Amino acid sequence: MSDVEKKIERSLYVNRKVIENIIANAVREADGAAGIAPAPFNPLRLLGIGSTRRIYIGKTDDVLTADVGIILSSGAKAAVTAERVQQCIKNAVQETLGMTIARVNVDICGCEI
């Protein structure tokens, strides 16, 4: 094998929307979470820019962080549900993308009645 072939690096670009969808699906799987909270109004959404869900993703090198706003199901305990959501998100991102997610912040934005 030549030196040129050894130096070829492979890279994979994952769109932010794909990561958001993985996180949203993981939240739906967590017991006690009714779903993702809607994002606050942003005028840029009228132009098709921005998300309609309250999911914020940060990336440093190959490590992700996520801030997620959720709606609690009726009768669910907030602390227990938040821990489940964190674990579901970490597992889903790790299994699907092979990337490490260092921190998942869960904000309880509402509750189903």
N, C-alpha and C positions, 0 to 999 in steps of 0.2 A: 504494500500500500504506500502510495506517495505521501509526501508531507502535506500536499494540498488537500488530499482526501481526509487526512487526519484532522485538519483544522476546520473542517466544515462543521458549523454549529447548527443545531436545529432549534427552531423557536416556534411557539404556538401562540397565536393571538386569540384571546377569548373576549368577545364583545361584552361590555358592561351589562347589557340587557339579558344576556345568557346567564350571567351570575345572578342577576336579580330574579330571574325565573327559577333558578335552582333554589334560591333562598325562599321564594314565595311557596314553592312546592313543599319544601321542608317544613315551613310553618304550618301548612295545612295538615301535615302528618302528625304534628305534635298535639297530644291530648290537652284540651283546655284552651286552645287557641282557635278562635273563629276565623281568623284570617289576618291579612295585612291591613293596617290603617291607611286611609287615603292620605296622600301628601297635601300639605297646605297649598292653596292656590298660588300658581306662579304664572305670570303673563306669558312667559316663554313657551308654556305648554300649548298656547294657541298656535304657535308656529311649528309644533311637533317636536319641540326640544324639551327634554326633561321627562321625568317619570310621573305617573299618576299614583304610584305607591310610595309609602314612607320607608324606603330602603336606601341607605347611603353606604357606599362601599369605598374603602380606602385601600391603597396598595403601596407597599414599600418593598422593593425587590420582588421576591416571590411570596411574600407574606401578606395576607389580606386582613382587613378589619371590617366589621359590618355594624351598622346601627340600624335597628329594625323597630318599627312601631307596629304593635299588634292590637287586635281586638280580642278581649277575653270572652270565652263562652260563658253562658249563664251558670253560676255556681262553681266556677273554677277558682282555685286559689292562685293568686298572682305570683308569689315566689316560686311555687312548684312549677307552674306553667312556664315561667321565664326560664328556669333551668332546663326544662324539657326542650323548649324552643332553641336555646343555645346549643344543646347537645345535638339536636336534629340538624341544625344548620351546619355545625362543624362536621358532622358525619357526611352529610350530603355533598358539601363542597370538597372534602377530602376524597371521597369515593369517586365523584364525577370528574373533578379536574386534577386531582393529585396535588392540589395546592394546600398549604397550611393556612388556617385561619386563626390568627393569634387572639383576637378578641371579638366577642359578639355582645354588643350592648342592646338590651331589649327594653323598649319603652312601652308601657301599657297606656294606650291612647284612648281606650274606651272599653265598654263591656256590653255584650248582648243582654237583653232583658227578656 
